[in-house]
Amino acid sequence: MTIAKYRLLDLIVLGVVAVIVDLIGFFASQKELIFLYVTLSTPILMIIYVRWGKYGLYVNGVIALLHTILYRNFDILPMLGYIVSIFALSSSMVWFKITTKGQIRSEVLLLTLYFLTGYLALFFTQVLLQYWLFGTVEWIVLFTRHGLNIILGWVILMIARHQEDFMVDMKAYLLRQIKERQEEERIYES
């Protein structure tokens, strides 16, 4: 299997997981605790960025489309604003220019900053768009909705960082695996 095929399969699997957790969160929020807004696709997207970089933006698009459909946000400006806020999450990839993905995974502070960079970009994009579109910001609603997600997302990333070969740069990891396999074959042939 080529790296491109593996990447596609990996993005599909992680994308489906992100969709499922957001579907569960959506239907759970429709019950008695309506103020809860659980969207656990955020840490999954952050993991996808570490694994595949800019290719994770495809999953961003799927999640933005899913949220548009679920929350029936078909007014064009609010819909576009929400999509922009979902894509603002990708601003966390700026850390890949500052440090390595391995350091982000291994250091709690860097992983926390990586997560907060993306999540706060999403949050403040929603704040700015809410103010621009409606002339007011519903701070209590925003803090209530996003507060739990920030905590849960951070916990998920802390758990994911301890999983062997999960939160790694997959291209580099696969190339290293191929090289090791070729060296083993050379040893066995001699």
C-alpha positions in Angstrom: 0.0 0.0 0.0 1.4 3.4 -0.9 1.6 6.3 1.5 -1.1 8.2 -0.4 -3.5 5.2 -0.1 -2.7 4.8 3.6 -3.2 8.5 4.2 -6.6 8.4 2.4 -7.7 5.4 4.5 -6.5 6.9 7.7 -8.2 10.2 7.0 -11.5 8.4 6.2 -11.3 6.3 9.4 -10.4 9.3 11.6 -13.0 11.4 9.8 -15.7 8.9 10.4 -14.7 8.8 14.1 -14.9 12.6 14.2 -18.4 12.5 12.6 -19.7 9.8 14.9 -18.5 11.6 18.1 -20.1 14.9 16.9 -23.3 13.1 16.0 -23.4 11.6 19.5 -22.7 15.0 21.0 -25.4 16.6 18.9 -28.1 14.2 19.8 -27.0 14.2 23.5 -27.4 18.0 23.5 -30.9 17.7 22.2 -32.0 16.1 25.5 -32.5 17.6 28.9 -29.1 19.3 29.2 -29.6 21.5 26.1 -26.9 24.0 27.1 -24.2 21.4 26.6 -22.6 21.5 23.2 -20.2 18.6 23.0 -18.1 18.5 19.9 -15.2 16.1 20.3 -14.1 16.3 16.7 -11.8 19.2 17.7 -9.1 17.0 19.4 -9.5 14.4 16.6 -8.8 17.2 14.0 -5.8 18.2 16.1 -4.5 14.6 16.0 -5.1 14.5 12.2 -3.0 17.6 11.8 -0.1 16.0 13.6 -0.5 12.8 11.6 -1.0 14.4 8.1 -0.7 18.2 8.3 -2.6 20.1 5.7 -4.5 17.0 4.5 -6.5 17.3 7.7 -8.3 20.3 6.2 -10.4 17.8 4.2 -11.8 16.4 7.4 -12.4 20.1 8.5 -14.6 20.5 5.5 -16.6 17.3 6.3 -17.1 18.5 10.0 -18.1 22.0 8.8 -20.7 20.5 6.4 -21.9 18.1 9.2 -22.4 21.0 11.6 -24.2 23.1 9.0 -26.6 20.2 8.4 -27.1 19.3 12.0 -27.6 22.8 13.3 -29.7 23.8 10.2 -27.5 26.8 9.8 -28.5 27.6 6.2 -28.4 31.4 6.3 -25.5 32.2 4.1 -23.5 34.6 6.3 -23.8 32.7 9.6 -23.1 29.4 7.7 -20.0 30.8 6.1 -18.9 32.3 9.4 -19.2 29.0 11.2 -17.3 27.3 8.4 -14.5 29.9 8.8 -14.4 29.3 12.5 -14.0 25.5 12.0 -11.1 26.1 9.6 -9.6 28.6 12.1 -8.8 25.5 14.2 -6.1 24.7 11.7 -4.1 27.8 12.8 -2.6 25.4 15.4 -0.4 24.0 12.6 1.7 27.2 13.0 3.4 25.2 15.7 4.8 22.8 13.1 6.9 25.7 11.8 8.2 26.5 15.4 8.9 23.0 16.7 8.7 19.4 15.7 5.5 17.3 15.9 7.4 14.9 18.2 8.2 17.7 20.6 4.5 18.8 20.6 3.5 15.2 21.4 6.1 14.7 24.1 5.8 17.9 26.0 2.6 18.7 27.9 3.1 22.5 27.7 3.7 22.4 23.9 0.7 20.1 23.4 -1.4 22.4 25.5 -0.3 25.5 23.6 -0.9 23.6 20.3 -4.4 22.8 21.4 -5.2 26.2 22.8 -3.9 28.0 19.7 -6.4 26.1 17.5 -9.3 26.2 19.9 -8.9 29.8 20.8 -8.7 30.7 17.1 -12.0 28.9 16.6 -13.5 30.5 19.7 -12.5 34.1 18.9 -13.5 33.7 15.3 -16.9 32.8 16.5 -16.9 35.8 18.8 -15.9 38.2 16.1 -18.4 36.8 13.6 -21.2 36.9 16.2 -20.4 40.5 16.9 -20.1 41.4 13.2 -23.3 39.6 12.2 -25.6 40.3 15.2 -24.0 43.3 16.9 -23.7 41.5 20.2 -21.7 38.6 21.7 -23.5 36.0 23.9 -20.5 35.4 26.2 -22.3 33.1 28.7 -23.6 30.9 25.9 -20.1 30.8 24.2 -18.2 30.1 27.5 -20.8 27.4 28.5 -20.6 25.7 25.1 -16.9 25.8 24.7 -15.7 25.4 28.3 -16.5 21.7 28.5 -15.1 21.1 25.0 -11.8 22.7 25.9 -11.4 20.5 29.0 -12.6 17.3 27.2 -10.4 18.0 24.2 -7.3 18.6 26.2 -7.9 15.4 28.2 -8.3 13.5 24.9 -5.1 14.9 23.6 -3.3 14.0 26.8 -4.5 10.4 26.5 -3.7 10.3 22.8 -0.1 11.4 23.3 0.6 8.3 25.4 -0.6 5.9 22.6 2.3 4.3 20.9 2.7 5.5 17.3 -0.7 7.3 17.2 0.0 11.0 17.5 3.0 11.0 15.1 3.9 12.5 11.7 2.7 9.5 9.7 4.7 10.2 6.6 7.9 10.2 8.5 6.8 7.2 10.5 5.9 5.2 7.4 9.1 6.1 5.6 11.0 5.0 8.7 9.1 1.7 8.8 9.8 1.0 5.1 13.5 1.7 5.7 13.6 -0.6 8.7 11.8 -3.4 6.7 14.3 -3.0 3.9 17.2 -3.3 6.3 15.7 -6.4 7.9 15.3 -8.0 4.4 18.9 -7.3 3.6 20.0 -8.9 6.8 17.9 -12.0 6.1 19.1 -12.2 2.5 22.8 -12.3 3.6 
